[in-house]
Amino acid sequence: MLKKTHVINCILILAACMLVLTSCGKEEESYTDTGMAAIEELDYTGALEAFDSALEAGEDERLILRGQGMVYMAQLRYDEAIDAFIRALNLSTGVPEDLDYDINYYLAAAYYKSGRLPEAKEVYDSILALRDDEYDAYYLRGIVLLESGDYESSIADFRKAISINNNDCDMIVDVYQVLAAQGYKEAGREIISECIASKSDISDYDYGRFEYYLGNYDSAKTYLENADKGDSAQITLFLGRTYEALGDYNYAISLYNTYLDKNHNAPNIYNQMGLCQMKMERYSEALSSFQAGMNTEDKSIMQTLKFNEVVAYEYMYEFRTAANLMKDYIALYPDDAAALREYEFLKTR
């Protein structure tokens, strides 16, 4: 079975990364900028070396500590990450700035990833005590509360996040996915249904994906086929997934190929086509799709593509290749517990 994105484990990091600040007003790239660029390339050794050079050059220590903390988190060195973020916060002027909130989001993520849920909640509490309209903090605290077993409070936070964010459809989908991943699919569907009932300006695309998650695939297909093609990548993705849910894999493949004929830089489409081909037991074609997605300029789902590449080789009984690739994968993504288990299995084949 192919690996799905770990919504609960990854969403905190993804949401925090939305807040990444970049240095402005500098004509030449700083060592700190170099370090941040290295993080994007998953070159953590190079990033730490750049941050060391930044310290020697007298660059902004708060940004350096923030960058070091991000590297430590990626390397599962959570205690060091927490220490770096706290040190950065201790250098604050005392008047909360955007950077303080940004670092606090990372600090909460580090606490969460290390399993220290009460401390993560406290950080979000502190953010909301100063900014009670931070919908990301409500949403992320909702995840922490859900994993802590406080279902009612988590639902309240999710609803609050959605209401502050003007019923943003992307957040509604995110909430559904979080709830579904934790076994509360019906609760997620209830939230979707409530939002449909309360909104009067839902686009055909949003209606389509809502109906998809509600399991109403024929209705989803109708809305998505009528949708404005301005966001054709996402429409193609959901329309194809809808046809897959209806059992028409061949037509789904044709949709993906038609889109990719004109738009090559679409890793999500390549990945979904590969997943569809896996369902059809066309493993070599699926492998080609995953690898094509890895070769696009957009690296946003590289982790997913790399994992699915390994699984494709496994289904093709090329266990040695799969094991070698999984070893490389774990070096880049050491916090993927499922990959670690899979690697132990592959080493025995």
N, C-alpha and C positions, 0 to 999 in steps of 0.2 A: 504494500500500500504506500502511495506517495506521501511524502511529508507535506503537511500544510503549514502555513505560517503560524508561528506560536504567538497568537494575538496577545495573550496576557503577558508573556515575557518580553515581547518586543515593543509593545505600544508605548510604554513609558519612555524608552529611548527614542523612538520615532517622534513622539510628541515633543520631547525636550529638544531634539535636534531642530525642530521648526523654529526654535527661539535663538538659534545660533547667531551671534553677532560677529560682524566682520570689521576689520580696522578700516577707517575711512581717512581720507585726506593725506595719505602717504603716497609719494610718487614712486618710491622703491619698496619692494616687498620686504617685510621685516622677517626676522627669524621666527617670530610667533606665527606669522602668516604661512611660512614654510612648514612649520610644525602642523598647523591645521590642515594644510593641503596633503601632508603625509598621512594624516589620520584618514582622510577621504580615500586615499589609495591603500589603506590597511597596512601602511608601513609604520608600525608602532616604534620600532627601534630608531628609525630615521626621525620620527616625530619627537621622541624624547631627546635625541641629540640636538635637534633644532631648538627645543625649549631650553636646554642647557646653554646653548649659544646665546639665546635671547636674554637669559639671566646675566650672562657675562657682559652683554652689550647694554645692560641697563634698561631693557624694555619693560613695558607695563607688567608688574609682577602678578597682578590679579588675573590678567588674561593668560599668563604663562601657567599659573597654578590651575586655572580652569582647564587649559589644554592638557596638562599632565594628568589631571583627574579623569578626563575623558579617555586617555590612553590606559590608565590603570583599570578603569571599568572594563574596557575592551579586553584586557588581559586577565580579568577576573580577580584583580588585586583590589578588592572592594574596600578593605580597611585603609589602604593607601589613597584610594580615590576619595573616600570620605574625608580623610585628613587634609588632602589638597583643597577640596571644596571649602571646608571649614576655615582653613588658613586664608583662602581668598576672601571669604566673607568677613573675616576679622580685619581685613585691610580696608573695609568700607569706611566712607567718611561719616557714617552714622545716619545719613539721609538716604533712604532707600532709592536706588536708581534702577533702570531697566536691567543693568548687568547683575545687580543683587538678586533680582527675581530669577534671571536666567540661571545663575549659579545655584540658587535654591532648588530649581527644578532638577538640575543634575544631581544635587545632593539627595533629594528625595528618591531619584531613580537609583542611585547607588545603594541607599538604604533598602529599597525594594528588592533590588537584585541580590543583595546579600541576605535576604530573608528577614530583615529587621522591619517588619510592617508597622509596628507602633511608632517608630522613629520617622518612617516615611509619612505616615498620617500627620504627625506633629508638624512636619515641614509644610505640608499642604495647609494645615490649620493656620500656620503663621502667615502664609501667603494670603489666604482668604481674610485674615483679620485686618490686613492692610488694603487689600484689593478684593472687595466682595463681588466683583464682576469678572473675575478670572475664570472663565468657563473651562479652560484646560485644567485648572487646579481642581475644580469640582469633578470633572470627568476622571482625572487620574486618581483622586482620592476615592472616587467610587470604585475603581478597580481594586485599590488596596482594601477597602472595606469589604468588598465581595470576597476576596481571598481570605480575609480575616474572619469570615463567617457572619458578618453583619449585613445580611441581605437587604433588609428594609432600608437601612441608612444608605447603602450603596445605590439602591433604586432612587432614593430621594436626591442623591447627588447627581445621578445621571439625568434625571428630569430637570434639575436646576441648570445643569450645563446646557441642555438642549434649549431651555427657555431663554437663557441669557444670549445664546448664540443665534437668536432669531430663528429657531427651528431649522438650523442648517441641516440639510439632508445628509451631508457627508458624516456629520457627527451622529445622526440618528442611525446610520448604517454601522458606524463604529461601535456604538452602544449595543446594537443587536449582535454584532460579531463577538464582542466581549462576553455578553450574557450566554450566547449559544456555546461558546468555547468552554464555559464553566457548567454547562448542563441546564441552562435556563432559557432554552430556545423559545418556549412559549411566552415567557416574560418579555423577551426581545421582540417577538411578533406583536405582543400587546402594545408595546411602546410605538412600534411602526404604525399600527392601526390607529392609535390615538393621534399621532401626528398627521396621518391622512385625513382624519375627521376634523382636525383643527385648522388645516391649511387649505387655502382656496387657490393658491398660485403654484401648484406643483407641476413641474414640466413633465412631458411624456417620458423623458429619460428617467427622472426620479420615480415617477409612478411605476415605470417598468421594473426598475431594480427593487422597489418596495414589494411589488407583486412577486418578483422572483424569490425574495427572502420569505414571503408569506406562503410560498409553495404553489402559487396560482400561475403556473407556467404558460398556459394559453393566453391569459390576460397579459402577462408580462411580455410575451411575444408581440401582441398587438400594439401595446404602448411603445415598445422599443423600435418596432418597424415604422411607427409614425413619428419617432423622435426627430428633432432638429439635428442634422448631421454635423453640427459645429464641433461637438466633442466626439468625433466618430470613433476614436480608439476605445473609449469606455463603452460607447454604445455597441460597438462590434464585440467587445469582450462579453458584455452581459447578454447580448442577443445570442452569441455563440453558446454561452453556458446554458441559456434557456433551451436552445435546440438540443444540447447534450442531455439536459434533464428530461426532455421529451423523447429521448432515444434516437434522435436523428443525428448521429455523429458525422456522417458524410457531409450533410449540409453545413454543419458547424465548421468542419474543416474548410469547406469552400468559402465560407465567410471570412475565416482567418486569412486564407491565402489571397483572397481578393483585396483585403486591406493591406497585406504585406507587399503585394505587387507594387503598390504606390507609396507605401510608408515603411521603410526598412528599420527605422529606429524605434521599434516597438517591442521591448523585451517582454512585456506582459502578454502580448498577443502570441509571441513565439512560445512562451511558457504554457499558456492555456492550450495552444494547439498541440504541444507535446503531451500534455496531460490527456487530451482527448485521444491522441494516437496511442497512448499507453492503454487506455480503456479498450481500444480496438485491437490490442496486442500487436501493434505495428511498432515494435520497440526500436528498430534501427532508425525509422523515420522520426520517432519521438526524440531520440538522441540527437539527431541533426537539428531538430527544432530547438532543443535546449541550448545546444552549442551556438546556434545562430543568434539566439537571444543574448548569450554571453559576449558575443562579438559586436554588439551594438554600442553606440556611444553612451547610452543611458545605462548606468550601472546600479540603478536603484533597487533591483531585485536580484543582484548577483548571487547572494547567499542561497536563495530559493533555487535558482537555475543550477548552481553548482551541486546542490544536494540532489536535485532531480536527475542531473547527469549521472551521478553515481548509481542511483536506483535503476536507471535505464540500462547501464552496463550490467548491473546485477541480474536484471530480468533476461539479459542476453547471455547469462551464464559466464560472463567474463569477470570472474571474481577477483583475479589478481589486479586487473586494471581498476576495478571498483575499489578494492582495498587501498591501493596506492593513492587514488584520488580522494578517498575518504580521509586518509592520513593528512593530506594537504588541506582538506576542508577543515579538519579539527584544529589545525595550526592557526587558521584564520578565524575560526568561530568556536573557540574552546568552551563556550557556555551552552552549547547545544547537546543536552543530555541524550536525546534520541540518536544523534549522530555517534556519540561515544558508544552507545549500546550496539548500534549497527556495525561500527568498526570492529568491536570485539567478535561479532558474529562473522564478519567477512574474513577475519584473520584465521578462522577455523575451516574455511572452505578450500 
